[in-house]
Amino acid sequence: MGELGFVKTVRREEELVRRGDLKGAERLYRRTLLGAPRSFDALRGLGIVLQRQGRYAEAVERLSAALERRPDDTEALNELGVAQGGLDEWAAALESFSRSLAVDPEQPRTLNRRGIAHLQLGWSTLALEDFDRSLALAPGYADALNNRGNALRDIRREDEALASYDLALAANPELADASNNTATLLREMGRFDEAKAHVEHAIALRPKVSYFYLQLVAIAPVQPSDPHVAAMTKLLADPGTSDLERIDLNFALGKVFADAGEPDRAFAHLLEANAGMRGIVDYDEATTLGAIEALPGVFTPELLEAAAGIGDPSEQPVFIMGMPRSGTTLVEQILASHPQIFGAGETELFGHILGRAPTVAADPGDGTVDATGLWADSMRRLGADYLAALHERAPPDALRILDKSLPNWRIMGLIRLALPNARIIHLSRDPLDCCVSCFSRQFADLPYTYDLAELGRHYRAQTRLMDYWRSVTPEHILLQVRYEDVVADLEGQARRLVAHCGLEWDARCLDFHKTERRVQTASANQVRQPIYDSSIGIWRAYETHLGPLIEALGPLTAT
């Protein structure tokens, strides 16, 4: 093909992209590549078209090939970063956006995208810097203002986050995501009426966005007769509704009918929703359970005893951990009502710090620990880095800071080594109640919750591991609390919790539901109410559907 003909073809493909005919553009790009398989423009163009169709793995392949021809092409780098983000490969996406900015640092859109990558990796302060730089170059950039609100929300600057969402909506009144994000934050702050108004506005702007309905039902019960339920049902029947959207809608409708006291209809939707999620998540049960079962062999009693005291000596952190829906948010709210305790929420900071600390050395492997060597030094540094990140989210006068990151029970051995004086509180709940409650929620990062049998087996593995941690951890460090005991004896358990934190009793802990603080979990509504017992025994309404779960839990159902 002559050069002039090639240019005309590329321009035609670009015109098809502008018109939204991605399939047509794809055909032409592929035809060009048959005659010129190393054409940079065709490789880049095809990669962009594939990315915009959500075919991220193919897009990464083509864009990477284009970049072999021109490593500094900012458009290819940016589109590659978007495709990598679509594959949840955020570290790679961050690198791609950073490479583009190294070529041209004044790209507001790329700065906004890199900020999103930083957010996904848990680096909220760096994300905020990116969004601010983007806005300095492009004042009134609505997407950057919206994402800036998300970064501020992450570092618990709530009023500034709300203001940033407002600015985003002022810049683009049609930006429904900014309205939905406002609703999320207001719900977490306990401002439910305002939250409902914002999510309803988001739905009015984009009535086919499925996750807006999840937000709606999370704020307050929605009656089956509500027009929004009819809208959800219609979307569910629409052949054009994607599988991901159907998952959201089924979870939302499951909650609608559960709240309305129709358990069979609720569970039918929950089965569909969870089956859909299980079909798309990557969960290797054997590997996961094997890794959990192996932990006692890594963090042996001998290792923990020999390494006692090598980490940062701070007593400030208090880790609250357990299975999701086990009462951790309630305990956090009780303790955070104490004037000397700050609840930082589900930060997942320890895991983030661990993930970006390649200097953390492994166990020497011979059963000995050199408390003055590299391994001990890396543990101290891990603890200190965690504390520095935690302090970014807490007031300077807090004597105790709560970290309610649920997965911390898996890395408790490292927590014990890096922060040997940190208190730990583990929550447990009736296995059937806990698992049914998990099955009723969409947890993006907990793939074991989408199958009843896998959920039951995971609960058993977690129980066995916590039994081990209790056997090798001093009682003044690890406190075991049952959700049902908190419900039955609020004051007795609240006093026990405060004493475990090493603080004097404060009666405000009994009025936890009046405490004005942000709660970031699915329990944000429940902890705004006085203590109640209606969540005990919820599994009985679904008993006829729970055979696989009951079998997987085995003897735990008798406790």
C-alpha positions, -999 to 999 in steps of 0.1 A, spaced: 0 0 0 14 34 -9 20 60 17 -8 82 6 -32 53 6 -21 44 41 -27 79 54 -62 80 39 -69 46 56 -58 58 90 -78 89 87 -108 69 78 -103 47 109 -100 77 131 -132 91 117 -149 58 125 -136 61 161 -150 96 164 -183 84 152 -183 55 177 -180 27 152 -153 8 170 -159 -25 153 -156 -8 119 -124 9 129 -111 -24 143 -117 -41 109 -98 -14 90 -69 -14 115 -65 -51 112 -67 -49 74 -38 -24 75 -18 -46 97 -21 -75 73 0 -54 48 21 -36 74 23 -57 106 47 -33 123 29 -1 115 30 20 146 -1 40 138 -22 9 131 -9 -9 162 -16 21 184 -50 27 168 -60 -10 171 -49 -9 208 -70 22 215 -101 7 198 -97 -26 217 -92 -7 250 -124 13 244 -143 -20 238 -131 -32 272 -108 -59 256 -80 -49 279 -56 -78 275 -57 -75 237 -52 -38 240 -22 -42 262 -6 -66 237 -11 -42 207 -1 -10 226 30 -27 240 39 -36 204 34 0 193 56 13 221 84 -10 210 84 11 178 80 45 196 87 41 234 80 78 241 46 82 224 24 97 251 -9 87 236 1 50 234 14 52 270 -18 67 283 -40 42 266 -18 14 278 -22 27 313 -60 27 310 -60 -9 297 -37 -20 325 -60 -4 350 -89 -23 334 -70 -55 342 -65 -42 377 -28 -40 371 -24 -7 388 13 -8 394 19 -13 357 -7 15 349 11 38 373 44 32 354 28 38 320 13 71 331 46 82 348 65 74 316 41 96 296 45 124 321 83 121 320 80 130 283 54 157 288 47 167 324 19 191 315 -9 166 306 -39 173 329 -57 141 318 -27 119 323 -21 135 358 -58 127 366 -53 91 354 -21 87 374 -39 100 404 -65 72 400 -37 47 399 -22 61 431 -56 59 447 -60 23 437 -26 15 452 -35 32 485 -13 62 480 -39 88 486 -16 117 493 3 112 461 -30 109 443 -41 143 457 -9 158 444 -16 145 410 -52 159 410 -40 193 422 -14 194 395 -40 185 369 -63 212 381 -35 238 381 -31 230 344 -69 228 337 -90 247 363 -125 234 364 -116 199 351 -146 181 365 -132 146 365 -101 157 384 -123 176 409 -144 145 414 -114 123 419 -98 149 441 -128 145 463 -122 107 465 -86 113 476 -96 137 503 -123 113 514 -96 86 517 -74 107 540 -105 117 560 -108 154 550 -145 150 546 -156 187 544 -130 194 517 -140 162 498 -177 174 498 -165 208 485 -145 192 457 -175 171 447 -196 203 446 -171 220 424 -171 190 401 -209 192 397 -207 230 392 -182 224 364 -203 196 349 -239 193 363 -243 160 343 -214 143 362 -235 117 379 -205 99 395 -198 131 415 -233 131 428 -231 94 437 -197 99 454 -213 127 475 -240 103 485 -214 77 495 -196 102 518 -228 116 533 -241 81 540 -208 73 558 -212 105 578 -247 95 589 -264 122 568 -289 98 552 -316 121 539 -290 142 520 -273 111 508 -306 98 494 -313 130 476 -279 129 459 -281 93 447 -316 99 434 -302 128 415 -275 105 401 -302 80 390 -322 107 374 -291 117 354 -281 81 344 -310 57 352 -293 27 337 -262 28 360 -267 -3 381 -243 6 410 -264 37 418 -292 14 428 -269 -5 451 -261 29 468 -298 37 470 -308 5 489 -277 8 512 -289 42 525 -324 31 536 -349 3 530 -367 6 497 -402 -9 495 -410 -34 467 -437 -9 455 -411 19 450 -407 30 413 -370 24 416 -376 -13 421 -397 -14 389 -368 3 371 -343 -23 385 -366 -51 374 -370 -37 339 -332 -33 336 -327 -69 348 -350 -81 320 -333 -59 293 -312 -80 270 -288 -51 267 -279 -51 304 -244 -65 309 -236 -94 332 -218 -70 356 -249 -48 358 -271 -78 364 -249 -86 394 -254 -51 409 -291 -53 403 -296 -87 418 -277 -77 450 -298 -45 452 -331 -64 447 -319 -91 472 -317 -64 499 -350 -49 489 -368 -82 495 -348 -91 526 -358 -57 541 -394 -64 531 -395 -97 549 -396 -119 517 -366 -142 522 -373 -166 494 -375 -138 468 -344 -122 484 -323 -154 483 -333 -161 446 -317 -127 437 -287 -133 460 -280 -167 444 -280 -151 409 -258 -122 421 -233 -144 438 -232 -169 409 -225 -141 386 -196 -128 408 -181 -162 412 -180 -166 375 -158 -135 370 -135 -135 401 -102 -152 401 -103 -174 432 -81 -204 437 -95 -220 468 -69 -246 473 -41 -221 471 -58 -196 494 -67 -221 521 -33 -237 518 -16 -204 524 -37 -198 555 -30 -233 568 7 -228 563 10 -196 584 15 -214 618 44 -232 603 60 -198 593 52 -179 624 62 -206 649 61 -201 687 98 -201 687 101 -174 661 76 -152 678 93 -156 711 127 -150 698 116 -119 678 95 -104 706 101 -67 709 122 -62 677 96 -39 660 84 -4 667 74 -1 704 44 22 699 12 12 718 -9 36 697 -24 12 671 -53 -10 680 -62 -36 653 -98 -47 651 -101 -78 629 -124 -107 620 -146 -120 592 -167 -94 574 -201 -89 590 -188 -102 624 -195 -70 644 -161 -52 638 -178 -19 629 -199 -20 660 -169 -25 682 -150 3 663 -179 27 669 -181 19 706 -144 25 711 -142 55 688 -168 72 710 -141 74 736 -125 109 735 -90 95 735 -96 70 707 -97 77 669 -113 53 645 -94 53 612 -117 28 595 -107 1 571 -74 16 560 -57 -16 548 -26 5 554 -5 -23 568 -10 -44 537 -3 -14 515 29 -5 534 40 -41 533 33 -43 495 56 -14 487 84 -22 512 107 -45 492 134 -42 518 114 -61 543 135 -92 547 121 -127 552 126 -150 582 162 -162 582 148 -197 579 169 -214 604 147 -208 634 168 -180 647 164 -143 647 192 -117 647 175 -89 666 202 -65 655 204 -75 619 187 -67 586 156 -87 593 150 -70 627 157 -36 612 132 -42 584 105 -51 610 112 -19 629 110 1 596 78 -16 586 62 -6 619 75 29 617 63 34 581 29 21 591 26 45 620 36 74 598 9 66 573 -16 61 601 -8 95 616 -18 111 583 -54 100 590 -57 107 627 -57 138 650 -24 144 668 -39 140 703 -53 105 698 -38 81 724 -52 51 704 -59 48 667 -82 20 655 -74 1 623 -104 -21 613 -89 -36 582 -105 -71 582 -77 -90 562 -52 -82 589 -59 -115 606 -40 -132 578 -9 -110 584 -12 -109 621 22 -126 625 39 -97 608 19 -72 627 31 -88 659 67 -85 648 65 -50 634 43 -36 662 48 -59 692 29 -36 717 -1 -29 694 -34 -42 709 -55 -66 688 -93 -73 691 -108 -102 672 -145 -104 666 -164 -136 661 -201 -142 654 -224 -172 649 -210 -188 618 -243 -191 600 -254 -155 607 -220 -142 597 -218 -162 564 -254 -154 554 -247 -117 560 -215 -120 538 -235 -137 511 -259 -108 511 -233 -82 502 -211 -75 472 -174 -75 484 -152 -67 455 -120 -80 472 -134 -110 490 -139 -137 463 -146 -165 487 -179 -150 497 -197 -158 464 -202 -195 469 -218 -209 500 -196 -239 503 -164 -219 497 -176 -193 522 -181 -220 548 -147 -236 542 -130 -202 544 -148 -194 577 -134 -227 591 -99 -219 579 -101 -184 595 -113 -199 628 -85 -224 629 -59 -197 622 -73 -174 649 -72 -203 674 -35 -206 666 -29 -169 670 -46 -169 704 -24 -198 715 8 -178 708 -3 -143 717 -4 -128 752 -38 -120 765 -29 -84 771 -23 -81 734 -51 -102 718 -87 -99 731 -114 -123 718 -150 -108 716 -182 -124 705 -207 -102 687 -236 -118 706 -220 -110 740 -218 -73 730 -255 -73 721 -264 -91 754 -242 -70 777 -232 -37 761 -217 -20 791 -198 -51 803 -182 -57 770 -176 -20 763 -157 -17 796 -137 -48 787 -128 -33 753 -117 1 768 -96 -17 795 -79 -37 768 -69 -5 751 -52 6 784 -75 36 789 -99 48 816 -136 41 812 -158 68 795 -196 64 795 -198 80 761 -190 46 747 -225 34 756 -240 61 734 -220 50 704 -250 56 681 -248 93 688 -212 97 679 -207 118 648 -180 102 628 -176 87 594 -182 49 591 -171 34 558 -186 0 559 -219 -16 550 -228 -12 587 -228 26 585 -266 26 591 -267 0 619 -242 17 641 -263 49 641 -289 30 661 -289 18 697 -279 -18 703 -304 -43 689 -307 -81 686 -326 -85 654 -295 -96 635 -291 -126 657 -305 -158 641 -310 -142 607 -299 -174 590 -331 -192 600 -352 -173 575 -330 -188 547 -324 -223 563 -339 -243 534 -313 -227 510 -282 -232 532 -274 -269 527 -239 -263 511 -230 -238 538 -241 -259 567 -222 -289 553 -190 -268 548 -191 -253 582 -194 -288 597 -190 -289 635 -189 -250 638 -227 -249 633 -231 -267 667 -212 -240 686 
